[in-house]
């Protein structure tokens, strides 16, 4: 999967996801750190990447309608330490059918995953 990691995630996560076979770009790699959400979103869309973030600004389903993008994973941990973030997100990409998340809006907590699929998709 082609992934873009938001700057609010540990850089070690990029290494972990690459080891799992994903093509990962970080905002630091692309010199987008500190840029507006609009600029980050435009770069993500231009590259057809799945965005992984903790930023609630990307949680508005009216603005980020499933099916209108490559997909968003919003990670919401109660205590988001760097280690916990890397472990939880890497676990998701190891154990879940993340290929099935294309075009979806996904929210993950410590225990649950909620997937909002595009309207009309088979698993909606």
Secondary structure by P-SEA (a helix, b strand, c coil): cbbbbcccccaaaaaaaaaaccccccccccccccccaaaaaaaaaaabbbbbccccccccccccccccccbbbbbbbccccaaaaaaaaaaaaacccccccccbbbbbcccbbbbbcccccccc
